[in-house]
């Protein structure tokens, strides 16, 4: 913690522990970030499987505390029978993202390494079948960047946004999540690299 404070860096702690030990680690991290506000919005818990084992009221309370401390969760979505409470985290304003440990997904036998596939899996797990809910599921794959806000107003792309774009053959965000089309082109920092 002190190194992050001293050098103005973020923290990513991979927490696999469950039970009281895992819960205490989450509570300790919340406490330390609140004591050191410079770490707010720069601290992440990866995996954090303990959240899946908590009772609903505990999940709500911890999600509220994580949001207040600006601590995000990087989730593998499910892990075996462990289903993360992602809707609860979003409800309380916790930043949630997903990823893979490699170009393939070592956490999931069925994974391809695609974060869009993770958004699709999340939509299936939580019953996000309406067009609106499917479009919202994309946020886990994009770092919370969505083309339209809750009211249908364009929020991305805008002038001066980073020119980092993945082009897919889909008519909208909901179709991209539901159908997981292949990548047609990849633009990074304004350069077509695929």
C-alpha positions in Angstrom: 0.0 0.0 0.0 2.7 2.4 1.0 4.6 1.9 -2.3 1.5 2.8 -4.3 1.0 5.9 -2.2 4.6 7.0 -2.4 4.9 6.5 -6.2 1.3 7.5 -7.0 0.5 4.1 -8.6 -2.5 1.9 -8.6 -3.0 -1.5 -7.0 -4.3 -4.7 -8.4 -4.6 -7.5 -5.8 -5.5 -11.0 -6.9 -7.7 -12.4 -4.2 -8.7 -16.0 -4.4 -9.4 -16.7 -0.7 -12.9 -17.3 0.3 -14.6 -17.4 3.7 -13.7 -15.1 6.6 -10.1 -14.7 5.4 -11.2 -13.4 2.0 -13.8 -11.2 3.5 -11.4 -9.7 5.9 -8.9 -9.0 3.1 -11.6 -7.1 1.2 -12.6 -5.1 4.3 -8.9 -4.3 5.0 -8.3 -3.1 1.5 -11.4 -0.8 1.7 -10.2 0.5 5.0 -6.7 1.3 3.6 -8.0 3.0 0.5 -10.3 5.2 2.6 -7.3 6.1 4.7 -5.3 6.9 1.5 -7.7 8.7 -0.9 -5.0 8.9 -3.5 -5.7 5.2 -4.1 -9.4 5.8 -4.9 -10.3 4.8 -8.4 -6.8 3.2 -8.9 -7.3 0.1 -6.8 -8.7 -3.2 -8.1 -9.5 -6.6 -6.7 -9.0 -9.3 -9.3 -11.1 -12.5 -9.0 -12.4 -11.7 -5.4 -14.3 -15.0 -5.4 -15.4 -14.4 -1.7 -18.1 -12.0 -3.0 -19.9 -14.9 -4.6 -20.1 -16.8 -1.3 -21.6 -14.0 0.7 -25.3 -13.7 1.6 -27.2 -11.2 -0.5 -27.3 -8.5 2.3 -23.5 -8.9 2.8 -23.0 -8.6 -1.0 -25.0 -5.3 -1.0 -23.1 -3.9 2.0 -19.6 -4.8 0.6 -20.6 -3.5 -2.9 -21.6 -0.2 -1.3 -18.3 0.0 0.6 -16.3 -0.9 -2.5 -18.0 1.9 -4.5 -17.4 4.4 -1.7 -13.7 3.6 -1.7 -13.5 3.6 -5.5 -12.3 0.0 -5.6 -13.1 -1.9 -8.8 -13.4 -5.6 -9.5 -11.8 -7.5 -12.3 -13.8 -10.7 -12.7 -13.5 -13.9 -14.6 -17.4 -13.9 -14.5 -18.1 -17.5 -13.4 -15.5 -19.9 -12.0 -16.9 -23.4 -11.9 -20.0 -23.0 -9.7 -18.9 -19.7 -8.4 -21.1 -17.0 -9.9 -20.0 -13.4 -9.1 -22.7 -10.9 -8.0 -21.9 -8.5 -10.9 -25.5 -7.0 -11.1 -25.2 -6.1 -7.4 -21.8 -4.5 -8.0 -23.1 -2.5 -10.9 -26.2 -1.5 -8.9 -23.9 0.2 -6.3 -21.6 1.8 -8.9 -18.6 -0.5 -8.6 -16.4 -0.5 -11.7 -16.4 -4.0 -13.0 -14.2 -5.3 -15.9 -13.2 -8.7 -17.2 -10.2 -10.1 -18.9 -8.0 -13.2 -19.3 -4.7 -14.2 -18.0 -3.4 -14.9 -21.5 -4.5 -14.9 -25.2 -6.5 -18.0 -24.2 -8.6 -18.2 -21.0 -6.8 -20.5 -18.5 -9.6 -19.9 -16.0 -12.3 -21.4 -18.2 -12.2 -24.6 -20.2 -14.6 -23.1 -22.7 -13.0 -19.7 -23.0 -11.5 -18.2 -26.2 -9.8 -15.2 -24.6 -12.5 -12.9 -26.0 -13.8 -10.3 -23.6 -16.9 -10.0 -25.9 -17.5 -13.7 -25.2 -17.3 -12.9 -21.5 -20.0 -10.2 -22.0 -22.2 -12.8 -23.8 -21.7 -15.2 -20.9 -22.5 -12.6 -18.4 -25.7 -11.7 -20.2 -26.7 -15.4 -20.3 -25.9 -15.9 -16.6 -27.9 -12.9 -15.4 -30.8 -13.2 -17.8 -30.0 -10.1 -19.8 -32.1 -11.0 -22.9 -33.7 -7.6 -23.7 -32.0 -5.3 -26.2 -31.4 -2.7 -23.5 -29.8 -5.2 -21.1 -27.7 -6.9 -23.8 -26.4 -3.5 -24.8 -25.5 -2.7 -21.2 -23.6 -6.0 -20.8 -21.1 -4.7 -23.3 -19.6 -2.4 -20.6 -17.8 -5.3 -18.9 -15.7 -5.8 -22.1 -15.0 -2.1 -22.8 -14.0 -0.6 -19.5 -17.5 0.9 -19.0 -17.5 2.7 -22.4 -20.8 2.4 -24.1 -22.0 4.1 -27.3 -25.3 5.1 -25.8 -26.3 6.1 -22.2 -29.4 4.8 -20.4 -31.5 7.4 -22.2 -30.3 6.5 -25.7 -28.0 9.5 -26.1 -24.7 9.1 -27.8 -21.8 9.2 -25.4 -19.1 7.5 -27.5 -17.3 8.2 -29.8 -16.9 11.9 -29.3 -14.3 14.4 -30.5 -11.0 13.9 -28.7 -11.8 10.3 -27.6 -8.8 8.0 -28.0 -8.9 6.4 -31.5 -9.0 2.8 -30.2 -11.7 0.9 -31.9 -12.7 -2.7 -32.6 -15.0 -3.0 -35.6 -17.5 -5.9 -35.7 -20.2 -7.0 -38.1 -23.2 -6.1 -35.9 -26.0 -3.6 -36.2 -25.8 -2.5 -32.5 -24.2 -3.3 -29.1 -27.0 -5.8 -28.2 -26.4 -7.8 -31.3 -22.6 -7.8 -30.7 -23.1 -9.2 -27.2 -25.8 -11.7 -28.3 -24.1 -13.0 -31.4 -20.3 -12.5 -30.7 -19.4 -11.7 -34.3 -15.8 -12.0 -35.4 -13.5 -8.9 -35.4 -13.4 -7.2 -38.8 -10.8 -4.6 -38.0 -8.8 -3.2 -35.0 -7.6 0.4 -34.7 -5.2 1.4 -32.0 -4.1 5.0 -31.5 -5.6 5.9 -34.9 -3.7 3.2 -36.8 -5.3 0.1 -38.4 -3.4 -2.8 -37.0 -5.7 -5.6 -38.1 
